[in-house]
């Protein structure tokens, strides 16, 4: 099961977040958004998401 990074909300399966290098995660998150192209995505710009991936909407 994927965990959400408490710092950047990226959904990960490992022990460290590849985006912010954080190690604090939450197992209780709701909703997810998939960012495929952060450079051209208006949503990614508004949410300040720099890399592609799946992100939790609510922690």
C-alpha positions as CSV (number, residue, x, y, z in Angstrom):
1,X,0.0,0.0,0.0
2,X,1.3,3.4,-0.9
3,X,2.0,6.0,1.8
4,X,1.8,9.8,1.4
5,X,4.8,12.0,2.3
6,X,3.8,14.5,4.9
7,X,6.0,17.1,3.4
8,X,5.1,17.1,-0.4
9,X,2.2,14.5,-0.5
10,X,3.8,12.3,-3.1
11,X,2.5,8.7,-2.9
12,X,5.5,6.3,-2.3
13,X,6.1,2.7,-1.4
14,X,9.7,3.0,-0.1
15,X,11.3,4.4,3.0
16,X,12.3,7.8,1.6
17,X,10.5,10.2,-0.6
18,X,12.3,10.6,-4.0
19,X,10.9,14.2,-4.3
20,X,11.8,15.9,-1.0
21,X,14.0,13.2,0.6
22,X,11.6,13.1,3.6
23,X,11.0,10.1,5.7
24,X,7.7,11.0,7.5
25,X,4.6,9.4,5.9
26,X,0.9,9.0,6.5
27,X,-1.1,5.9,5.9
28,X,-4.4,7.8,6.1
29,X,-4.9,9.9,3.0
30,X,-7.9,10.5,0.7
31,X,-8.0,11.1,-3.0
32,X,-5.2,11.3,-5.4
33,X,-4.1,13.3,-8.4
34,X,-1.8,12.1,-11.1
35,X,0.6,14.6,-12.6
36,X,1.9,13.5,-15.9
37,X,3.6,16.7,-17.2
38,X,4.3,19.2,-14.4
39,X,5.8,21.8,-16.8
40,X,2.6,22.2,-18.9
41,X,0.0,21.3,-16.2
42,X,-1.9,24.3,-14.7
43,X,-2.9,22.1,-11.7
44,X,0.8,21.2,-11.0
45,X,1.7,24.9,-11.2
46,X,-1.0,25.9,-8.8
47,X,-0.1,23.1,-6.3
48,X,3.6,23.8,-6.8
49,X,4.3,20.2,-7.9
50,X,7.8,19.9,-9.6
51,X,7.9,16.2,-10.6
52,X,5.4,13.8,-12.2
53,X,3.8,11.2,-10.0
54,X,0.7,10.5,-7.9
55,X,-0.1,12.9,-5.0
56,X,-2.5,12.7,-2.1
57,X,-5.2,15.3,-2.1
58,X,-5.9,15.2,1.7
59,X,-3.8,13.8,4.5
